[in-house]
Amino acid sequence: MEIINKKDDVEKCFRKVLAEEGSLSMEESDGNYFAYYDNENDYERHYYFNDTIETIEKRILMDKQVESFLPKDKLAQFLAVQLDVNAIMVIEKMVLLWENDEGMSPVRDALENEYGDEYAQYIADGFLGQTWVDRQMPVINVSSIYETSRVIHDDTLDPPFSEFFLESVLQTIFHESVHLFYDCNELISVGEGTPYPENGGAEAFVEEYGNAKAHETLQKFMDIVQKEQLDKFLSEMEDELC
Ligand SMILES: [Zn+2]
């Protein structure tokens, strides 16, 4: 089992930041991450280590509509290779929502129950995606991406709808993962002398990176999608619209 973010490496950065910043106090964890609490600004941060495809899979939450065409284990495999390790380190949950006709999502309910936080019902509501910074979660609103894709897809100029839709999902996954890194990972330095531009978390850069990375990896992403299930799902959705 290949390890993505080695415990020793994460621990070294964690101890360094903890020693440098007086406002941080170390917190207990379940043994999968290091945690501190920022007493000055009143928030907690978790840094996962020794991640494998299996541990990433455990932190993916999907509504059943999404899972019907995007197998969780395959997505974990894809993310393990394609996402920056320094973003993976701070993923508490990777969330892919599908809101039903009443705007409800069992995943939202599960998150509200687990964290006792009703903001789970509102995060990424009306957006393609949003990073829940307090809870270190990239939230991808797949039903919202679907609806938007239906509106803007051009039959003559764009690739087939299923491909167009998947590319938008992938763009949003990368987009939110960059926000997550810049907003949540306080162990890794950014700016001069690092692979991370100082302003890399600014919206225009995030947008550009997400779109380019999605374009580059789209074929690999399409390979993990269950094509027949997706086509069936999309045609059912279309029938509903009529
Ligand atoms: Zn953004």
Boltz pocket constraint, residues with backbone or C-beta under 6 A from the ligand:
constraints:
  - pocket:
      binder: B
      contacts: [[A, 175], [A, 179], [A, 203], [A, 206], [A, 207]]
      max_distance: 6.0
